[in-house]
Amino acid sequence: MNTEQIRLMSIEELKAKLADTRQELMNLRFQVVTGQLTDTSRLKVTRRLIARYMSVLRERELSEEREGGK
């Protein structure tokens, strides 16, 4: 999912996706420890997706603060 698609989501959708993706990362970490994960590149992709969600949420939070301060 690219950043443009993420920016089109609502805050509630972003928070839900963030929670799901964090759960997925935890599951991937368990799979690495137990030796079940063969495609370790999914860890990197998942971490970057979490960072994108968090960045967009932070952008929205800052824009709300700016609008509220005017």
PDB file of N, CA, C, O and CB in Angstrom:
ATOM      1  N   MET A   1       0.855  -1.170   0.000  1.00  0.00           N
ATOM      2  CA  MET A   1       0.000   0.000   0.000  1.00  0.00           C
ATOM      3  C   MET A   1       0.901   1.232   0.000  1.00  0.00           C
ATOM      4  O   MET A   1       1.827   1.342   0.804  1.00  0.00           O
ATOM      5  CB  MET A   1      -0.973  -0.002   1.228  1.00  0.00           C
ATOM      6  N   ASN A   2       0.613   2.158  -0.917  1.00  0.00           N
ATOM      7  CA  ASN A   2       1.472   3.336  -0.992  1.00  0.00           C
ATOM      8  C   ASN A   2       0.913   4.484  -0.148  1.00  0.00           C
ATOM      9  O   ASN A   2      -0.199   4.407   0.374  1.00  0.00           O
ATOM     10  CB  ASN A   2       1.633   3.783  -2.451  1.00  0.00           C
ATOM     11  N   THR A   3       1.696   5.526  -0.030  1.00  0.00           N
ATOM     12  CA  THR A   3       1.365   6.621   0.870  1.00  0.00           C
ATOM     13  C   THR A   3       0.107   7.369   0.433  1.00  0.00           C
ATOM     14  O   THR A   3      -0.658   7.834   1.278  1.00  0.00           O
ATOM     15  CB  THR A   3       2.529   7.583   0.959  1.00  0.00           C
ATOM     16  N   GLU A   4      -0.117   7.489  -0.874  1.00  0.00           N
ATOM     17  CA  GLU A   4      -1.322   8.193  -1.338  1.00  0.00           C
ATOM     18  C   GLU A   4      -2.581   7.470  -0.886  1.00  0.00           C
ATOM     19  O   GLU A   4      -3.554   8.105  -0.478  1.00  0.00           O
ATOM     20  CB  GLU A   4      -1.315   8.326  -2.871  1.00  0.00           C
ATOM     21  N   GLN A   5      -2.565   6.157  -0.957  1.00  0.00           N
ATOM     22  CA  GLN A   5      -3.720   5.376  -0.521  1.00  0.00           C
ATOM     23  C   GLN A   5      -3.918   5.496   0.988  1.00  0.00           C
ATOM     24  O   GLN A   5      -5.050   5.544   1.469  1.00  0.00           O
ATOM     25  CB  GLN A   5      -3.552   3.900  -0.920  1.00  0.00           C
ATOM     26  N   ILE A   6      -2.825   5.544   1.724  1.00  0.00           N
ATOM     27  CA  ILE A   6      -2.914   5.665   3.179  1.00  0.00           C
ATOM     28  C   ILE A   6      -3.483   7.017   3.559  1.00  0.00           C
ATOM     29  O   ILE A   6      -4.277   7.112   4.494  1.00  0.00           O
ATOM     30  CB  ILE A   6      -1.537   5.464   3.830  1.00  0.00           C
ATOM     31  N   ARG A   7      -3.091   8.065   2.851  1.00  0.00           N
ATOM     32  CA  ARG A   7      -3.577   9.410   3.167  1.00  0.00           C
ATOM     33  C   ARG A   7      -5.077   9.563   2.911  1.00  0.00           C
ATOM     34  O   ARG A   7      -5.716  10.443   3.487  1.00  0.00           O
ATOM     35  CB  ARG A   7      -2.813  10.441   2.353  1.00  0.00           C
ATOM     36  N   LEU A   8      -5.638   8.722   2.060  1.00  0.00           N
ATOM     37  CA  LEU A   8      -7.069   8.795   1.768  1.00  0.00           C
ATOM     38  C   LEU A   8      -7.924   8.144   2.857  1.00  0.00           C
ATOM     39  O   LEU A   8      -9.141   8.327   2.877  1.00  0.00           O
ATOM     40  CB  LEU A   8      -7.354   8.135   0.434  1.00  0.00           C
ATOM     41  N   MET A   9      -7.302   7.389   3.756  1.00  0.00           N
ATOM     42  CA  MET A   9      -8.047   6.705   4.818  1.00  0.00           C
ATOM     43  C   MET A   9      -8.433   7.676   5.929  1.00  0.00           C
ATOM     44  O   MET A   9      -7.806   8.718   6.118  1.00  0.00           O
ATOM     45  CB  MET A   9      -7.219   5.549   5.397  1.00  0.00           C
ATOM     46  N   SER A  10      -9.480   7.305   6.653  1.00  0.00           N
ATOM     47  CA  SER A  10      -9.878   8.091   7.814  1.00  0.00           C
ATOM     48  C   SER A  10      -8.966   7.737   8.989  1.00  0.00           C
ATOM     49  O   SER A  10      -8.216   6.763   8.935  1.00  0.00           O
ATOM     50  CB  SER A  10     -11.374   7.841   8.174  1.00  0.00           C
ATOM     51  N   ILE A  11      -9.041   8.530  10.033  1.00  0.00           N
ATOM     52  CA  ILE A  11      -8.199   8.296  11.212  1.00  0.00           C
ATOM     53  C   ILE A  11      -8.545   6.953  11.852  1.00  0.00           C
ATOM     54  O   ILE A  11      -7.648   6.232  12.289  1.00  0.00           O
ATOM     55  CB  ILE A  11      -8.368   9.441  12.242  1.00  0.00           C
ATOM     56  N   GLU A  12      -9.819   6.610  11.912  1.00  0.00           N
ATOM     57  CA  GLU A  12     -10.227   5.345  12.502  1.00  0.00           C
ATOM     58  C   GLU A  12      -9.690   4.167  11.694  1.00  0.00           C
ATOM     59  O   GLU A  12      -9.225   3.176  12.257  1.00  0.00           O
ATOM     60  CB  GLU A  12     -11.750   5.271  12.598  1.00  0.00           C
ATOM     61  N   GLU A  13      -9.761   4.286  10.361  1.00  0.00           N
ATOM     62  CA  GLU A  13      -9.226   3.227   9.513  1.00  0.00           C
ATOM     63  C   GLU A  13      -7.719   3.081   9.711  1.00  0.00           C
ATOM     64  O   GLU A  13      -7.196   1.968   9.771  1.00  0.00           O
ATOM     65  CB  GLU A  13      -9.543   3.510   8.039  1.00  0.00           C
ATOM     66  N   LEU A  14      -7.027   4.215   9.810  1.00  0.00           N
ATOM     67  CA  LEU A  14      -5.580   4.170  10.018  1.00  0.00           C
ATOM     68  C   LEU A  14      -5.224   3.482  11.332  1.00  0.00           C
ATOM     69  O   LEU A  14      -4.310   2.659  11.385  1.00  0.00           O
ATOM     70  CB  LEU A  14      -4.998   5.580   9.997  1.00  0.00           C
ATOM     71  N   LYS A  15      -5.945   3.824  12.381  1.00  0.00           N
ATOM     72  CA  LYS A  15      -5.667   3.214  13.676  1.00  0.00           C
ATOM     73  C   LYS A  15      -5.936   1.707  13.651  1.00  0.00           C
ATOM     74  O   LYS A  15      -5.188   0.930  14.245  1.00  0.00           O
ATOM     75  CB  LYS A  15      -6.510   3.880  14.764  1.00  0.00           C
ATOM     76  N   ALA A  16      -6.999   1.300  12.968  1.00  0.00           N
ATOM     77  CA  ALA A  16      -7.315  -0.127  12.861  1.00  0.00           C
ATOM     78  C   ALA A  16      -6.240  -0.859  12.058  1.00  0.00           C
ATOM     79  O   ALA A  16      -5.788  -1.934  12.452  1.00  0.00           O
ATOM     80  CB  ALA A  16      -8.697  -0.326  12.206  1.00  0.00           C
ATOM     81  N   LYS A  17      -5.835  -0.272  10.932  1.00  0.00           N
ATOM     82  CA  LYS A  17      -4.783  -0.882  10.111  1.00  0.00           C
ATOM     83  C   LYS A  17      -3.468  -0.953  10.876  1.00  0.00           C
ATOM     84  O   LYS A  17      -2.737  -1.937  10.765  1.00  0.00           O
ATOM     85  CB  LYS A  17      -4.591  -0.091   8.807  1.00  0.00           C
ATOM     86  N   LEU A  18      -3.164   0.085  11.650  1.00  0.00           N
ATOM     87  CA  LEU A  18      -1.938   0.109  12.435  1.00  0.00           C
ATOM     88  C   LEU A  18      -1.944  -1.023  13.459  1.00  0.00           C
ATOM     89  O   LEU A  18      -0.940  -1.715  13.629  1.00  0.00           O
ATOM     90  CB  LEU A  18      -1.771   1.470  13.135  1.00  0.00           C
ATOM     91  N   ALA A  19      -3.055  -1.207  14.130  1.00  0.00           N
ATOM     92  CA  ALA A  19      -3.158  -2.286  15.117  1.00  0.00           C
ATOM     93  C   ALA A  19      -3.014  -3.658  14.447  1.00  0.00           C
ATOM     94  O   ALA A  19      -2.324  -4.536  14.966  1.00  0.00           O
ATOM     95  CB  ALA A  19      -4.505  -2.199  15.865  1.00  0.00           C
ATOM     96  N   ASP A  20      -3.662  -3.835  13.303  1.00  0.00           N
ATOM     97  CA  ASP A  20      -3.559  -5.108  12.585  1.00  0.00           C
ATOM     98  C   ASP A  20      -2.130  -5.377  12.125  1.00  0.00           C
ATOM     99  O   ASP A  20      -1.645  -6.505  12.213  1.00  0.00           O
ATOM    100  CB  ASP A  20      -4.501  -5.115  11.384  1.00  0.00           C
ATOM    101  N   THR A  21      -1.468  -4.347  11.638  1.00  0.00           N
ATOM    102  CA  THR A  21      -0.115  -4.504  11.131  1.00  0.00           C
ATOM    103  C   THR A  21       0.868  -4.774  12.261  1.00  0.00           C
ATOM    104  O   THR A  21       1.813  -5.544  12.090  1.00  0.00           O
ATOM    105  CB  THR A  21       0.304  -3.267  10.354  1.00  0.00           C
ATOM    106  N   ARG A  22       0.657  -4.151  13.403  1.00  0.00           N
ATOM    107  CA  ARG A  22       1.506  -4.439  14.562  1.00  0.00           C
ATOM    108  C   ARG A  22       1.326  -5.888  15.014  1.00  0.00           C
ATOM    109  O   ARG A  22       2.294  -6.548  15.390  1.00  0.00           O
ATOM    110  CB  ARG A  22       1.182  -3.473  15.723  1.00  0.00           C
ATOM    111  N   GLN A  23       0.092  -6.377  14.978  1.00  0.00           N
ATOM    112  CA  GLN A  23      -0.173  -7.776  15.317  1.00  0.00           C
ATOM    113  C   GLN A  23       0.529  -8.699  14.324  1.00  0.00           C
ATOM    114  O   GLN A  23       1.109  -9.715  14.707  1.00  0.00           O
ATOM    115  CB  GLN A  23      -1.695  -8.057  15.333  1.00  0.00           C
ATOM    116  N   GLU A  24       0.468  -8.334  13.055  1.00  0.00           N
ATOM    117  CA  GLU A  24       1.138  -9.126  12.023  1.00  0.00           C
ATOM    118  C   GLU A  24       2.654  -9.166  12.262  1.00  0.00           C
ATOM    119  O   GLU A  24       3.279 -10.216  12.108  1.00  0.00           O
ATOM    120  CB  GLU A  24       0.834  -8.549  10.626  1.00  0.00           C
ATOM    121  N   LEU A  25       3.237  -8.031  12.634  1.00  0.00           N
ATOM    122  CA  LEU A  25       4.672  -7.982  12.914  1.00  0.00           C
ATOM    123  C   LEU A  25       5.025  -8.891  14.091  1.00  0.00           C
ATOM    124  O   LEU A  25       6.040  -9.587  14.064  1.00  0.00           O
ATOM    125  CB  LEU A  25       5.115  -6.537  13.208  1.00  0.00           C
ATOM    126  N   MET A  26       4.190  -8.880  15.107  1.00  0.00           N
ATOM    127  CA  MET A  26       4.446  -9.745  16.252  1.00  0.00           C
ATOM    128  C   MET A  26       4.402 -11.215  15.838  1.00  0.00           C
ATOM    129  O   MET A  26       5.238 -12.011  16.266  1.00  0.00           O
ATOM    130  CB  MET A  26       3.424  -9.473  17.367  1.00  0.00           C
ATOM    131  N   ASN A  27       3.432 -11.567  15.012  1.00  0.00           N
ATOM    132  CA  ASN A  27       3.340 -12.946  14.527  1.00  0.00           C
ATOM    133  C   ASN A  27       4.553 -13.322  13.678  1.00  0.00           C
ATOM    134  O   ASN A  27       5.063 -14.439  13.773  1.00  0.00           O
ATOM    135  CB  ASN A  27       2.054 -13.138  13.715  1.00  0.00           C
ATOM    136  N   LEU A  28       5.008 -12.391  12.855  1.00  0.00           N
ATOM    137  CA  LEU A  28       6.194 -12.655  12.038  1.00  0.00           C
ATOM    138  C   LEU A  28       7.421 -12.861  12.914  1.00  0.00           C
ATOM    139  O   LEU A  28       8.254 -13.721  12.626  1.00  0.00           O
ATOM    140  CB  LEU A  28       6.438 -11.503  11.054  1.00  0.00           C
ATOM    141  N   ARG A  29       7.536 -12.088  13.970  1.00  0.00           N
ATOM    142  CA  ARG A  29       8.671 -12.252  14.884  1.00  0.00           C
ATOM    143  C   ARG A  29       8.648 -13.617  15.551  1.00  0.00           C
ATOM    144  O   ARG A  29       9.692 -14.248  15.714  1.00  0.00           O
ATOM    145  CB  ARG A  29       8.665 -11.154  15.947  1.00  0.00           C
ATOM    146  N   PHE A  30       7.454 -14.081  15.939  1.00  0.00           N
ATOM    147  CA  PHE A  30       7.339 -15.416  16.524  1.00  0.00           C
ATOM    148  C   PHE A  30       7.742 -16.481  15.507  1.00  0.00           C
ATOM    149  O   PHE A  30       8.402 -17.460  15.854  1.00  0.00           O
ATOM    150  CB  PHE A  30       5.901 -15.668  17.021  1.00  0.00           C
ATOM    151  N   GLN A  31       7.345 -16.288  14.260  1.00  0.00           N
ATOM    152  CA  GLN A  31       7.692 -17.249  13.221  1.00  0.00           C
ATOM    153  C   GLN A  31       9.197 -17.293  12.978  1.00  0.00           C
ATOM    154  O   GLN A  31       9.748 -18.356  12.693  1.00  0.00           O
ATOM    155  CB  GLN A  31       6.965 -16.909  11.929  1.00  0.00           C
ATOM    156  N   VAL A  32       9.862 -16.153  13.087  1.00  0.00           N
ATOM    157  CA  VAL A  32      11.317 -16.119  12.918  1.00  0.00           C
ATOM    158  C   VAL A  32      11.980 -16.912  14.039  1.00  0.00           C
ATOM    159  O   VAL A  32      12.893 -17.701  13.795  1.00  0.00           O
ATOM    160  CB  VAL A  32      11.840 -14.655  12.902  1.00  0.00           C
ATOM    161  N   VAL A  33      11.519 -16.699  15.262  1.00  0.00           N
ATOM    162  CA  VAL A  33      12.121 -17.363  16.416  1.00  0.00           C
ATOM    163  C   VAL A  33      11.938 -18.882  16.329  1.00  0.00           C
ATOM    164  O   VAL A  33      12.842 -19.644  16.670  1.00  0.00           O
ATOM    165  CB  VAL A  33      11.507 -16.827  17.720  1.00  0.00           C
ATOM    166  N   THR A  34      10.762 -19.308  15.872  1.00  0.00           N
ATOM    167  CA  THR A  34      10.492 -20.737  15.797  1.00  0.00           C
ATOM    168  C   THR A  34      11.022 -21.369  14.509  1.00  0.00           C
ATOM    169  O   THR A  34      10.949 -22.587  14.346  1.00  0.00           O
ATOM    170  CB  THR A  34       9.008 -20.981  15.910  1.00  0.00           C
ATOM    171  N   GLY A  35      11.550 -20.558  13.600  1.00  0.00           N
ATOM    172  CA  GLY A  35      12.117 -21.073  12.362  1.00  0.00           C
ATOM    173  C   GLY A  35      11.102 -21.372  11.287  1.00  0.00           C
ATOM    174  O   GLY A  35      11.421 -22.072  10.326  1.00  0.00           O
ATOM    175  N   GLN A  36       9.890 -20.867  11.414  1.00  0.00           N
ATOM    176  CA  GLN A  36       8.832 -21.137  10.438  1.00  0.00           C
ATOM    177  C   GLN A  36       8.810 -20.139   9.291  1.00  0.00           C
ATOM    178  O   GLN A  36       8.259 -20.437   8.231  1.00  0.00           O
ATOM    179  CB  GLN A  36       7.495 -21.136  11.122  1.00  0.00           C
ATOM    180  N   LEU A  37       9.397 -18.960   9.477  1.00  0.00           N
ATOM    181  CA  LEU A  37       9.336 -17.910   8.457  1.00  0.00           C
ATOM    182  C   LEU A  37      10.460 -18.111   7.449  1.00  0.00           C
ATOM    183  O   LEU A  37      11.635 -18.148   7.814  1.00  0.00           O
ATOM    184  CB  LEU A  37       9.430 -16.502   9.102  1.00  0.00           C
ATOM    185  N   THR A  38      10.089 -18.240   6.180  1.00  0.00           N
ATOM    186  CA  THR A  38      11.101 -18.413   5.142  1.00  0.00           C
ATOM    187  C   THR A  38      11.398 -17.098   4.435  1.00  0.00           C
ATOM    188  O   THR A  38      12.527 -16.878   3.996  1.00  0.00           O
ATOM    189  CB  THR A  38      10.648 -19.459   4.130  1.00  0.00           C
ATOM    190  N   ASP A  39      10.402 -16.216   4.317  1.00  0.00           N
ATOM    191  CA  ASP A  39      10.578 -14.930   3.632  1.00  0.00           C
ATOM    192  C   ASP A  39      10.779 -13.833   4.677  1.00  0.00           C
ATOM    193  O   ASP A  39       9.820 -13.192   5.105  1.00  0.00           O
ATOM    194  CB  ASP A  39       9.348 -14.604   2.717  1.00  0.00           C
ATOM    195  N   THR A  40      12.016 -13.626   5.080  1.00  0.00           N
ATOM    196  CA  THR A  40      12.302 -12.657   6.139  1.00  0.00           C
ATOM    197  C   THR A  40      12.166 -11.213   5.667  1.00  0.00           C
ATOM    198  O   THR A  40      12.181 -10.297   6.489  1.00  0.00           O
ATOM    199  CB  THR A  40      13.694 -12.882   6.679  1.00  0.00           C
ATOM    200  N   SER A  41      12.036 -10.994   4.371  1.00  0.00           N
ATOM    201  CA  SER A  41      11.858  -9.626   3.885  1.00  0.00           C
ATOM    202  C   SER A  41      10.506  -9.057   4.306  1.00  0.00           C
ATOM    203  O   SER A  41      10.318  -7.840   4.287  1.00  0.00           O
ATOM    204  CB  SER A  41      11.991  -9.583   2.364  1.00  0.00           C
ATOM    205  N   ARG A  42       9.574  -9.908   4.681  1.00  0.00           N
ATOM    206  CA  ARG A  42       8.262  -9.433   5.149  1.00  0.00           C
ATOM    207  C   ARG A  42       8.390  -8.612   6.423  1.00  0.00           C
ATOM    208  O   ARG A  42       7.574  -7.723   6.667  1.00  0.00           O
ATOM    209  CB  ARG A  42       7.319 -10.615   5.389  1.00  0.00           C
ATOM    210  N   LEU A  43       9.405  -8.897   7.243  1.00  0.00           N
ATOM    211  CA  LEU A  43       9.632  -8.109   8.456  1.00  0.00           C
ATOM    212  C   LEU A  43       9.906  -6.653   8.099  1.00  0.00           C
ATOM    213  O   LEU A  43       9.309  -5.745   8.678  1.00  0.00           O
ATOM    214  CB  LEU A  43      10.807  -8.690   9.271  1.00  0.00           C
ATOM    215  N   LYS A  44      10.796  -6.435   7.159  1.00  0.00           N
ATOM    216  CA  LYS A  44      11.160  -5.085   6.742  1.00  0.00           C
ATOM    217  C   LYS A  44       9.964  -4.358   6.134  1.00  0.00           C
ATOM    218  O   LYS A  44       9.718  -3.190   6.437  1.00  0.00           O
ATOM    219  CB  LYS A  44      12.315  -5.131   5.737  1.00  0.00           C
ATOM    220  N   VAL A  45       9.231  -5.048   5.285  1.00  0.00           N
ATOM    221  CA  VAL A  45       8.058  -4.447   4.639  1.00  0.00           C
ATOM    222  C   VAL A  45       7.016  -4.060   5.679  1.00  0.00           C
ATOM    223  O   VAL A  45       6.420  -2.986   5.596  1.00  0.00           O
ATOM    224  CB  VAL A  45       7.445  -5.417   3.608  1.00  0.00           C
ATOM    225  N   THR A  46       6.799  -4.923   6.646  1.00  0.00           N
ATOM    226  CA  THR A  46       5.801  -4.673   7.680  1.00  0.00           C
ATOM    227  C   THR A  46       6.215  -3.510   8.575  1.00  0.00           C
ATOM    228  O   THR A  46       5.383  -2.673   8.925  1.00  0.00           O
ATOM    229  CB  THR A  46       5.580  -5.929   8.521  1.00  0.00           C
ATOM    230  N   ARG A  47       7.496  -3.451   8.949  1.00  0.00           N
ATOM    231  CA  ARG A  47       7.972  -2.332   9.769  1.00  0.00           C
ATOM    232  C   ARG A  47       7.817  -1.006   9.036  1.00  0.00           C
ATOM    233  O   ARG A  47       7.431  -0.006   9.641  1.00  0.00           O
ATOM    234  CB  ARG A  47       9.437  -2.542  10.162  1.00  0.00           C
ATOM    235  N   ARG A  48       8.109  -0.988   7.762  1.00  0.00           N
ATOM    236  CA  ARG A  48       7.972   0.251   6.986  1.00  0.00           C
ATOM    237  C   ARG A  48       6.510   0.658   6.828  1.00  0.00           C
ATOM    238  O   ARG A  48       6.193   1.847   6.816  1.00  0.00           O
ATOM    239  CB  ARG A  48       8.614   0.086   5.606  1.00  0.00           C
ATOM    240  N   LEU A  49       5.626  -0.316   6.708  1.00  0.00           N
ATOM    241  CA  LEU A  49       4.203  -0.011   6.613  1.00  0.00           C
ATOM    242  C   LEU A  49       3.704   0.599   7.923  1.00  0.00           C
ATOM    243  O   LEU A  49       2.904   1.534   7.910  1.00  0.00           O
ATOM    244  CB  LEU A  49       3.397  -1.281   6.268  1.00  0.00           C
ATOM    245  N   ILE A  50       4.170   0.076   9.038  1.00  0.00           N
ATOM    246  CA  ILE A  50       3.820   0.648  10.341  1.00  0.00           C
ATOM    247  C   ILE A  50       4.307   2.088  10.418  1.00  0.00           C
ATOM    248  O   ILE A  50       3.588   2.963  10.900  1.00  0.00           O
ATOM    249  CB  ILE A  50       4.426  -0.191  11.496  1.00  0.00           C
ATOM    250  N   ALA A  51       5.513   2.338   9.949  1.00  0.00           N
ATOM    251  CA  ALA A  51       6.065   3.693   9.973  1.00  0.00           C
ATOM    252  C   ALA A  51       5.238   4.636   9.107  1.00  0.00           C
ATOM    253  O   ALA A  51       5.028   5.791   9.476  1.00  0.00           O
ATOM    254  CB  ALA A  51       7.523   3.685   9.499  1.00  0.00           C
ATOM    255  N   ARG A  52       4.771   4.157   7.963  1.00  0.00           N
ATOM    256  CA  ARG A  52       3.926   5.000   7.101  1.00  0.00           C
ATOM    257  C   ARG A  52       2.621   5.364   7.799  1.00  0.00           C
ATOM    258  O   ARG A  52       2.200   6.521   7.783  1.00  0.00           O
ATOM    259  CB  ARG A  52       3.626   4.284   5.771  1.00  0.00           C
ATOM    260  N   TYR A  53       1.981   4.364   8.416  1.00  0.00           N
ATOM    261  CA  TYR A  53       0.733   4.639   9.133  1.00  0.00           C
ATOM    262  C   TYR A  53       0.959   5.659  10.241  1.00  0.00           C
ATOM    263  O   TYR A  53       0.179   6.598  10.401  1.00  0.00           O
ATOM    264  CB  TYR A  53       0.152   3.343   9.720  1.00  0.00           C
ATOM    265  N   MET A  54       2.020   5.472  10.995  1.00  0.00           N
ATOM    266  CA  MET A  54       2.301   6.375  12.104  1.00  0.00           C
ATOM    267  C   MET A  54       2.628   7.785  11.606  1.00  0.00           C
ATOM    268  O   MET A  54       2.241   8.769  12.236  1.00  0.00           O
ATOM    269  CB  MET A  54       3.456   5.833  12.944  1.00  0.00           C
ATOM    270  N   SER A  55       3.332   7.885  10.487  1.00  0.00           N
ATOM    271  CA  SER A  55       3.676   9.198   9.932  1.00  0.00           C
ATOM    272  C   SER A  55       2.436   9.967   9.500  1.00  0.00           C
ATOM    273  O   SER A  55       2.310  11.161   9.771  1.00  0.00           O
ATOM    274  CB  SER A  55       4.625   9.040   8.748  1.00  0.00           C
ATOM    275  N   VAL A  56       1.525   9.276   8.829  1.00  0.00           N
ATOM    276  CA  VAL A  56       0.301   9.938   8.374  1.00  0.00           C
ATOM    277  C   VAL A  56      -0.556  10.340   9.567  1.00  0.00           C
ATOM    278  O   VAL A  56      -1.147  11.419   9.570  1.00  0.00           O
ATOM    279  CB  VAL A  56      -0.499   9.019   7.426  1.00  0.00           C
ATOM    280  N   LEU A  57      -0.628   9.479  10.585  1.00  0.00           N
ATOM    281  CA  LEU A  57      -1.386   9.843  11.792  1.00  0.00           C
ATOM    282  C   LEU A  57      -0.778  11.071  12.457  1.00  0.00           C
ATOM    283  O   LEU A  57      -1.506  11.954  12.912  1.00  0.00           O
ATOM    284  CB  LEU A  57      -1.423   8.664  12.790  1.00  0.00           C
ATOM    285  N   ARG A  58       0.535  11.134  12.516  1.00  0.00           N
ATOM    286  CA  ARG A  58       1.208  12.286  13.125  1.00  0.00           C
ATOM    287  C   ARG A  58       0.978  13.555  12.299  1.00  0.00           C
ATOM    288  O   ARG A  58       0.770  14.628  12.866  1.00  0.00           O
ATOM    289  CB  ARG A  58       2.720  12.012  13.265  1.00  0.00           C
ATOM    290  N   GLU A  59       1.011  13.446  10.976  1.00  0.00           N
ATOM    291  CA  GLU A  59       0.729  14.595  10.115  1.00  0.00           C
ATOM    292  C   GLU A  59      -0.660  15.153  10.399  1.00  0.00           C
ATOM    293  O   GLU A  59      -0.850  16.365  10.506  1.00  0.00           O
ATOM    294  CB  GLU A  59       0.848  14.203   8.633  1.00  0.00           C
ATOM    295  N   ARG A  60      -1.629  14.245  10.521  1.00  0.00           N
ATOM    296  CA  ARG A  60      -3.000  14.684  10.791  1.00  0.00           C
ATOM    297  C   ARG A  60      -3.102  15.326  12.164  1.00  0.00           C
ATOM    298  O   ARG A  60      -3.801  16.325  12.335  1.00  0.00           O
ATOM    299  CB  ARG A  60      -3.974  13.505  10.688  1.00  0.00           C
ATOM    300  N   GLU A  61      -2.414  14.763  13.137  1.00  0.00           N
ATOM    301  CA  GLU A  61      -2.428  15.319  14.485  1.00  0.00           C
ATOM    302  C   GLU A  61      -1.841  16.727  14.487  1.00  0.00           C
ATOM    303  O   GLU A  61      -2.393  17.625  15.122  1.00  0.00           O
ATOM    304  CB  GLU A  61      -1.649  14.413  15.450  1.00  0.00           C
ATOM    305  N   LEU A  62      -0.746  16.925  13.795  1.00  0.00           N
ATOM    306  CA  LEU A  62      -0.118  18.243  13.736  1.00  0.00           C
ATOM    307  C   LEU A  62      -0.990  19.247  12.986  1.00  0.00           C
ATOM    308  O   LEU A  62      -1.058  20.415  13.371  1.00  0.00           O
ATOM    309  CB  LEU A  62       1.252  18.145  13.072  1.00  0.00           C
ATOM    310  N   SER A  63      -1.656  18.804  11.919  1.00  0.00           N
ATOM    311  CA  SER A  63      -2.517  19.725  11.168  1.00  0.00           C
ATOM    312  C   SER A  63      -3.721  20.139  12.011  1.00  0.00           C
ATOM    313  O   SER A  63      -4.188  21.274  11.908  1.00  0.00           O
ATOM    314  CB  SER A  63      -2.988  19.075   9.847  1.00  0.00           C
ATOM    315  N   GLU A  64      -4.231  19.221  12.849  1.00  0.00           N
ATOM    316  CA  GLU A  64      -5.333  19.564  13.744  1.00  0.00           C
ATOM    317  C   GLU A  64      -4.885  20.571  14.785  1.00  0.00           C
ATOM    318  O   GLU A  64      -5.637  21.482  15.132  1.00  0.00           O
ATOM    319  CB  GLU A  64      -5.883  18.313  14.426  1.00  0.00           C
ATOM    320  N   GLU A  65      -3.664  20.417  15.288  1.00  0.00           N
ATOM    321  CA  GLU A  65      -3.136  21.356  16.281  1.00  0.00           C
ATOM    322  C   GLU A  65      -2.979  22.744  15.665  1.00  0.00           C
ATOM    323  O   GLU A  65      -3.304  23.748  16.299  1.00  0.00           O
ATOM    324  CB  GLU A  65      -1.782  20.858  16.836  1.00  0.00           C
ATOM    325  N   ARG A  66      -2.482  22.798  14.433  1.00  0.00           N
ATOM    326  CA  ARG A  66      -2.310  24.083  13.765  1.00  0.00           C
ATOM    327  C   ARG A  66      -3.649  24.770  13.531  1.00  0.00           C
ATOM    328  O   ARG A  66      -3.779  25.976  13.739  1.00  0.00           O
ATOM    329  CB  ARG A  66      -1.580  23.896  12.439  1.00  0.00           C
ATOM    330  N   GLU A  67      -4.639  24.003  13.100  1.00  0.00           N
ATOM    331  CA  GLU A  67      -5.963  24.575  12.849  1.00  0.00           C
ATOM    332  C   GLU A  67      -6.605  25.036  14.157  1.00  0.00           C
ATOM    333  O   GLU A  67      -7.286  26.061  14.190  1.00  0.00           O
ATOM    334  CB  GLU A  67      -6.871  23.549  12.141  1.00  0.00           C
ATOM    335  N   GLY A  68      -6.392  24.293  15.210  1.00  0.00           N
ATOM    336  CA  GLY A  68      -6.963  24.633  16.511  1.00  0.00           C
ATOM    337  C   GLY A  68      -6.289  25.837  17.125  1.00  0.00           C
ATOM    338  O   GLY A  68      -6.911  26.559  17.903  1.00  0.00           O
ATOM    339  N   GLY A  69      -5.026  26.073  16.792  1.00  0.00           N
ATOM    340  CA  GLY A  69      -4.273  27.191  17.369  1.00  0.00           C
ATOM    341  C   GLY A  69      -4.552  28.517  16.697  1.00  0.00           C
ATOM    342  O   GLY A  69      -4.172  29.562  17.226  1.00  0.00           O
ATOM    343  N   LYS A  70      -5.204  28.505  15.548  1.00  0.00           N
ATOM    344  CA  LYS A  70      -5.466  29.756  14.819  1.00  0.00           C
ATOM    345  C   LYS A  70      -6.648  30.487  15.364  1.00  0.00           C
ATOM    346  O   LYS A  70      -6.999  31.555  14.862  1.00  0.00           O
ATOM    347  CB  LYS A  70      -5.684  29.485  13.361  1.00  0.00           C
TER     348      LYS A  70
END
